[in-house]
């Protein structure tokens, strides 16, 4: 079918990868549980951003750009350091932003007439920013590109007379992989948002959001350091 084979094995292998907990799933859970009443929408934005980031690598694999990362140490290092710098920046921003929010909430000016912290003054991450973060954490990760470069060709037929495989075969597999991944991620976002709503109903939304952003910031820092140390092999 369009130059691909063992399509059901490809789908099954992809689903196993999708349901395995990893950085993407943790990011979706964090956004779904720490954005208050916008939890589900934030989780959906995160899932769509991750899917869009994967699409970049799939297109690069189809048209041979990922092979450049696999063979050029310079190209790999440039993309790697850009991705690591972004992750470290986001991690530091989340940790420092929550510290500032906690200080503001503790001041008298940040309280309403009933003596409760004014939740409306806390900085809110926009859905566009959530989407962009999910997109960039994948698009700027060369290890994701190398994964697709190693995974997709196993299910693509070779061209006639030694010709390279058709890019359409890679795009077809990539679309199937991304759609399945996005469906799983949307289900994760829905479940995580339900859990987050329980904490919000119990009056622990502010504290849960602070700890959620701290964990998310720590995750970004960890991924940034690990990406900076990554090798092409």
Beta strands, then each sheet from edge to edge (+ up, - down):
end
